[in-house]
Amino acid sequence: MIYADITGWGKCAPPAILTNADLSTFLDTDDAWIVSRTGMKERRISHVPVSDLAHVACARALAAAGKSAGDVDLIIFGSCTFDQMVPNASSRVQQLLAADNAACIDLNTACTSGMYALSVATAMIKAGSVKNALVIGAEVTSVLMDWSDRDVAVLFGDGAAAFFLEVKEEKSGVVAESLGCFGKNRDILDVTGWGLKYANKGLVLGETKWNFNGQEIFKRAVVGMSRACDIVLEKEGLTYEEIDLVIPHQANLRIIDALAKRMGASEEKVYINIHRYGNISAATTPMALVEALEEGRVAPESKLLLPAFGGGLTWSAHLLHWGDRIKPIGTTDVDLPPCDKTGLQLVQEIIAAKK
Ligand code: UT7
């Protein structure tokens, strides 16, 4: 049997930080509300396009796997904030990396995009279409945020994470998954002005309004992720006690708590980094896995459970068998250009540009 082992991992968190206090300078909100209702303390705002964040994360993932760009067979870029529709964003990453032998696919399932990309890459490796793949979850939501709407503006941030997958005969990488979508409820997370539906209709593309029914999304996130986790464990004949670490999508600390309660998972079995980044959409779960590795939370041969949820309303869960290596083989000098602005200054520029 063929598997797709994850042998490299990397992240790119843009340096400019937007704190809860920064948000309260232009929105009717405060740190106490945001922390108590979401668990978020700060998020990052990118000074570069999403492809540039993805490029740095990929360069780091390749270095961690000890591979060079010319080795890459396939790039799958999961996001819903691509710089352009044509040409696609993965071709920009290929160009920046000089990964000239790679096929390039863009994939959008909103917040679950990075995890769906992991499924597609794993399936293509297992099918023998490619021997390896770079998988990206990256998002720059800040440019398309409605910064006048406190219901959503406090929740999201920017960032990227990437993995390198390689064919392997021993059981490793994604060993079971469950993917689904509550399409009937797709309108409860709907962004007006973000897509071709809004072209030539007297609306300006990028002039966004978020129809975001937080409470209804919350309930479906808990149900969708729980269901996906149950299915995945059943497929592998495992119980929650046999999982070493749960690395969930980080949209709200209360959603994570509700999920953990249903699983009977103790605090130390659930990885959390929502306080640092908020919800980075497609990058959220991939970034959490990268940081869990960096912080020594993933032991060799661990069984990891990664549920995710997003617009669509898409849901997923992945069961990973980690290999024996938890340290990167190498590092890289590839980095973002310096940023001389604060997160608040970058957001003020976006608001001013929209006016
Ligand atoms: O990645 C996948 C997509 N996202 C999610 O999964 C998010 C799911 N939903 C949530 O995380 C939560 O529903 C929210 C964090 C969005 C909202 O939390 P909530 O406990 O459901 O709050 P609420 O919407 O019921 O609002 C409670 C109050 C309201 O005031 P009133 O009507 O009670 O006077 C809101 O207007 O809090 C108010 N409020 C705020 N107050 C201060 C809403 N946003 C804010 C804010 N600061 N930023």
Residues whose N, C-alpha, C, O or C-beta is under 5 A from the ligand:
A	BS01	UT7	D28 T29 D30 W33 R37 T38 C111 R150 D151 V154 G214 Q215 I217 F218 A221 A251 N252 N279 F309 G310
